[in-house]
Amino acid sequence: MAVALLTLPPLVLGQATVQLRNTAAGDGSLHIAPDAYGHWSNFSWFEPNVDLYDPPGAVGPSNVSFAAHMMIYDPVNQDRVCLATDGSPTSNAYNLSAGNNRTLEYRVTSALVASDTTGNGLDDTANSSFWVFGTTGSGDPSLRLTFDLEQKVTGPDPNGVATYIKTYTITNDGENAVSIQFEQHDDFDLGWDGDFRDPVGTASADGFRNAYMQEPDSFPGNASTQVALSGSGCNIYSAGRSNNPAAGPPDPPYRFGTDVRDHWNNYGLHPTWWNHTAYLGYDVDGIDLSLMPADGLSPFDGQMNLVWELELQPGQTTDVVVVHTYGASTPLEPGRPAPGGTSCCDPCDMNCDGNINAFDIEPFLDLLFGPGPPCAPCPGDVNGDGTIDAFDIEPFLECLFP
């Protein structure tokens, strides 16, 4: 049977990055300069100082990360792609590395458009769209995923906490079902102490776990600086440094730089890293301070990852929400769920037992008619409109009887 190849949209030219700010300056101010895919880096390309955060206290703003980006991995066809502007060091490092045959491609279809939604004269929100599609050398050249992306900075709250939220609305516009891993990878380098080596940890918030990094030494008049990564509906988390999370070779250590790139290109996020915190173990809360040297610095660079395992039928749409919290180790954005245990917040799992079955019906009715409240931030709001009401009934039944 002949396979219908895609007609690609024209190349869309526009701003490489946009400037998003919650406030002009002061404690809790956050400045992010992402591209149309939700990637940014401090490789000194396009935009210097692309993520500046000013924590509460005496010290001023500093860069928070080396690079942050989304990656797609197809474990069936061994296709992979890093979503970053072509020609950027991040894109080159992953997409042009050895063993990557580029059987997945991507292209911006609607350029970045920034807006000021708070009326303070600063752009805080950006919208864009892009495709990810299969090439003639892939297992499915008809593959096409359409992404609509909203990026938003919020805050600061009274404690100086700010957030950067990305919402990816993903639609399978291809002819066949798609099964992929969608990964947020953050190489945060908290810069106030002049050293990129930071410990990593995981913490529970409202019963849900997220990955975070912090600088353990406090500055005069300053709380320890922390950055958290969380997301709705994800399946896997990882908080890594240089140890081997399993018994030993051939399982790869976390490391950083080319090791991370090579292992990702070969395996995606390697299974031995799943739901593991460096030096602590699997599915545990805490931060990796027990093996820190006397100077309080981590011996290696910290990395954080979240992975969504997505299966989309033709025409099916889903949302992936990623929350970066600056100034706290737990997500504080109201209504935004965070990762939990070996799986993350599922709006259909009404009793938070990790399963979707008949035992979720009564808790769902309690949320609709009282007394509530939900066992975690997101159960009940199945259609994702921010409200638990009658419009959630049909999508909940679809969860029960797919």
Residue pairs with C-beta under 8 A, 6 or more apart in sequence:
3 141
3 142
3 175
4 142
4 175
5 136
5 141
5 142
6 133
6 134
6 141
6 142
6 144
8 107
8 131
8 133
9 107
9 109
9 131
11 107
11 108
12 107
12 108
12 109
12 110
12 111
13 111
14 36
14 108
14 111
14 112
15 111
15 112
16 35
16 46
16 47
16 85
17 33
17 34
17 35
17 40
17 46
17 47
17 50
17 112
18 33
18 34
18 112
18 114
18 123
18 126
19 31
19 33
19 114
19 123
20 31
20 32
20 33
20 34
20 114
20 123
20 124
20 125
20 126
20 151
20 152
20 153
20 164
21 29
21 30
21 31
21 32
21 122
21 123
21 124
21 153
22 28
22 29
22 30
22 122
22 124
22 153
22 154
22 155
22 156
22 162
23 29
23 30
23 120
23 122
23 156
24 122
25 54
25 61
26 54
27 54
27 55
27 56
27 57
27 156
27 160
28 54
28 55
28 56
28 155
28 156
28 157
28 159
28 160
28 161
28 162
28 327
29 52
29 53
29 54
29 61
29 156
29 162
30 51
30 52
30 53
30 54
30 153
30 155
30 156
30 162
30 163
30 164
30 326
31 49
31 51
31 52
31 53
31 61
32 40
32 50
32 51
32 151
32 153
32 164
33 40
33 47
33 49
33 50
33 51
34 40
34 50
34 126
34 151
35 46
35 84
35 85
35 88
35 112
36 85
36 108
36 111
36 112
36 128
36 130
36 149
37 69
37 70
37 83
37 84
37 85
37 106
37 108
37 128
37 130
37 149
38 69
38 70
38 83
38 149
38 151
38 166
38 168
38 322
39 67
39 68
39 69
39 70
39 83
39 84
39 85
39 88
39 90
40 47
40 50
40 51
40 65
40 67
40 68
40 69
41 50
41 65
41 66
41 67
41 68
41 69
41 84
41 88
41 89
41 90
42 48
42 49
42 50
42 51
42 63
42 65
42 66
42 67
42 189
43 66
43 67
43 88
43 89
43 90
45 88
45 89
46 85
46 88
49 63
50 63
51 63
51 64
51 65
51 68
52 61
52 62
52 63
52 64
53 61
53 62
53 64
53 162
53 227
53 326
53 327
54 60
54 61
54 160
55 160
55 192
55 222
55 223
55 225
55 326
55 327
56 159
56 160
56 222
56 223
56 327
57 219
57 220
57 221
57 222
57 223
58 219
58 220
58 221
58 222
59 192
59 219
59 222
62 190
62 191
62 192
63 189
63 191
64 188
64 189
64 190
64 191
64 227
64 326
65 186
65 187
65 188
65 189
65 227
66 187
66 188
66 189
66 196
67 90
67 186
67 187
68 184
68 185
68 186
68 187
68 188
68 324
69 82
69 83
69 84
69 90
69 184
69 185
70 82
70 83
70 168
70 182
70 183
70 184
70 185
71 80
71 81
71 82
71 83
71 94
71 182
71 183
71 185
71 264
72 79
72 80
72 81
72 83
72 104
72 132
72 180
72 181
72 182
72 183
73 79
73 80
73 180
73 181
73 183
73 264
73 268
73 269
74 80
74 104
74 139
74 179
74 180
74 181
75 179
75 181
75 268
76 139
76 179
77 103
77 138
77 139
77 140
78 101
78 103
79 101
79 103
79 104
79 134
79 138
79 139
80 94
80 100
80 104
80 264
80 265
80 268
81 94
81 95
81 102
81 104
81 105
81 106
81 132
82 90
82 91
82 93
82 94
82 95
83 106
83 130
83 132
84 90
84 91
84 94
84 95
85 91
93 261
94 100
94 261
94 264
94 265
95 102
97 261
97 262
97 265
98 262
98 265
99 262
99 265
99 266
100 265
101 137
102 135
103 134
103 135
103 137
103 138
103 139
104 132
104 133
104 134
104 135
104 138
104 143
105 132
105 133
105 134
105 135
106 130
106 131
106 132
106 133
107 130
107 131
107 133
108 128
108 129
108 130
109 129
109 130
109 131
109 146
110 127
110 128
110 129
110 130
111 128
112 126
112 127
112 128
113 126
113 127
113 128
114 123
114 125
114 126
115 123
115 124
115 125
115 126
115 127
116 122
116 123
116 124
116 125
117 124
117 125
117 152
118 124
124 152
124 153
124 154
125 150
125 151
125 152
125 153
126 150
126 151
126 152
127 148
127 149
127 150
127 151
128 148
128 149
129 146
129 147
129 148
129 149
130 147
130 149
131 144
131 145
131 146
131 147
132 143
132 144
132 145
132 147
133 143
133 144
133 145
133 174
134 140
134 141
134 142
134 143
134 144
134 174
135 141
140 174
140 176
140 178
142 174
142 175
142 176
143 174
143 176
143 178
144 172
144 173
144 174
145 170
145 171
145 172
145 173
145 174
145 178
145 180
145 312
146 170
146 171
146 173
147 168
147 169
147 170
148 168
148 169
148 171
149 166
149 167
149 168
149 169
150 166
150 167
151 164
151 165
151 166
152 164
152 165
152 166
152 167
153 162
153 163
153 164
153 165
154 162
154 163
154 164
154 165
154 333
155 161
155 162
155 163
155 326
156 162
156 327
157 332
159 327
159 328
160 327
161 325
161 326
161 327
161 328
161 332
162 325
162 326
162 327
163 323
163 324
163 325
163 326
163 331
163 332
163 333
163 336
164 323
164 324
164 326
165 321
165 322
165 323
165 324
165 333
165 336
166 321
166 322
167 319
167 320
167 321
167 322
168 182
168 319
168 320
168 321
168 322
169 317
169 318
169 319
170 182
170 310
170 312
170 317
170 318
170 319
170 320
171 312
171 315
171 316
171 317
172 178
172 312
172 313
172 314
172 315
172 316
172 317
173 314
173 315
174 314
175 314
176 314
177 311
177 312
177 313
177 314
178 310
178 311
178 312
179 309
179 310
179 311
180 309
180 310
181 268
181 269
181 307
181 308
181 309
181 310
182 307
182 308
182 310
182 320
183 264
183 268
183 269
183 305
183 306
183 307
183 308
184 229
184 231
184 305
184 306
184 307
184 322
185 260
185 264
185 303
185 304
185 305
186 229
186 303
186 304
186 305
186 324
187 256
187 301
187 302
187 303
188 198
188 213
188 227
188 302
188 304
189 196
189 198
189 301
190 198
190 213
190 214
190 215
190 225
190 227
192 215
192 219
192 222
192 225
193 215
193 217
193 219
193 297
195 297
196 301
197 297
197 298
197 299
197 300
197 301
197 302
198 213
198 214
198 215
198 298
198 301
198 302
199 213
199 214
199 216
199 241
199 287
199 288
199 289
199 292
199 298
199 302
200 211
200 212
200 213
200 239
200 240
200 241
200 277
200 278
200 287
200 288
200 298
200 302
200 303
200 304
201 211
201 212
201 213
201 214
201 239
201 277
201 280
201 285
201 286
201 287
201 288
201 329
202 209
202 210
202 211
202 212
202 237
202 239
202 277
202 280
202 284
202 285
202 286
203 209
203 210
203 212
203 228
203 285
203 286
203 329
203 330
204 285
204 330
204 340
205 230
205 330
205 331
205 338
206 338
206 376
206 377
207 340
207 352
207 375
207 376
208 230
208 337
208 338
208 339
208 340
208 341
208 344
208 345
208 376
208 377
209 237
209 283
209 285
209 338
209 339
209 340
209 341
210 228
210 229
210 230
210 237
210 325
210 329
210 330
210 331
210 338
210 339
211 228
211 229
211 230
211 237
211 238
211 239
211 277
211 304
211 305
211 306
211 339
212 226
212 227
212 228
212 229
212 239
212 287
212 304
212 325
212 329
212 330
213 226
213 227
213 239
213 302
213 304
214 224
214 225
214 226
214 227
214 287
214 329
215 224
215 225
215 226
216 224
216 287
216 289
216 292
216 296
217 224
217 296
218 224
225 327
226 327
226 328
226 329
227 324
227 325
227 326
227 327
228 323
228 324
228 325
228 328
228 329
228 330
228 331
228 338
229 304
229 306
229 322
229 323
229 324
229 325
230 306
230 322
230 323
230 325
230 331
230 336
230 337
230 338
230 339
231 306
231 308
231 320
231 321
231 322
231 323
231 337
231 338
231 339
231 344
232 319
232 320
232 321
232 336
232 337
232 338
232 344
232 345
232 347
232 378
233 308
233 318
233 319
233 320
233 321
233 337
233 344
233 345
233 346
233 347
234 306
234 307
234 308
234 320
234 339
234 343
234 344
235 307
235 308
235 309
235 343
235 344
236 269
236 274
236 275
236 305
236 306
236 307
236 309
237 274
237 275
237 304
237 305
237 306
237 307
237 339
237 344
238 254
238 269
238 273
238 274
238 275
238 276
238 303
238 304
238 305
238 306
238 307
239 276
239 277
239 278
239 288
239 302
239 303
239 304
239 305
240 254
240 273
240 276
240 278
240 302
240 303
240 304
240 305
241 254
241 278
241 279
241 288
241 298
241 299
241 300
241 301
241 302
241 303
242 253
242 254
242 255
242 256
242 278
242 299
242 300
242 301
243 253
243 254
243 278
243 279
244 251
244 252
244 253
244 272
245 251
245 253
245 254
245 272
245 273
245 276
245 278
245 281
245 282
246 272
251 270
251 272
252 259
252 263
252 267
252 270
252 272
253 259
254 260
254 273
254 278
254 300
254 303
255 300
256 300
256 301
256 303
257 301
260 303
263 270
268 307
269 305
269 307
273 305
274 307
275 282
275 283
275 341
275 342
276 282
277 284
277 286
277 288
278 288
278 302
279 288
279 290
279 291
280 286
280 287
280 288
283 341
283 342
288 298
292 298
293 299
306 322
306 339
306 344
308 320
310 318
310 320
312 318
319 384
321 336
321 337
323 331
323 333
323 336
323 338
325 331
325 332
325 333
330 338
331 337
331 338
335 377
335 386
336 377
337 344
337 345
337 376
337 377
337 378
338 344
338 345
338 377
339 345
340 352
340 376
341 354
342 354
343 354
345 376
345 377
345 378
345 379
346 356
346 378
346 379
347 378
347 379
347 380
347 381
347 382
347 384
348 356
348 360
348 379
348 382
348 396
348 399
348 400
349 355
349 356
349 360
349 379
350 360
350 361
350 363
350 364
350 367
350 374
350 375
350 379
350 380
351 359
351 360
351 363
351 375
351 379
352 375
352 376
352 379
353 359
356 399
356 400
357 400
358 400
360 400
361 400
363 374
363 375
363 379
364 379
364 380
364 396
366 372
367 373
367 374
367 379
367 380
367 388
368 380
368 388
368 389
368 390
368 392
368 393
374 380
374 388
380 388
380 392
381 387
381 388
381 392
382 392
382 395
382 396
382 399
383 391
383 392
383 395
385 391
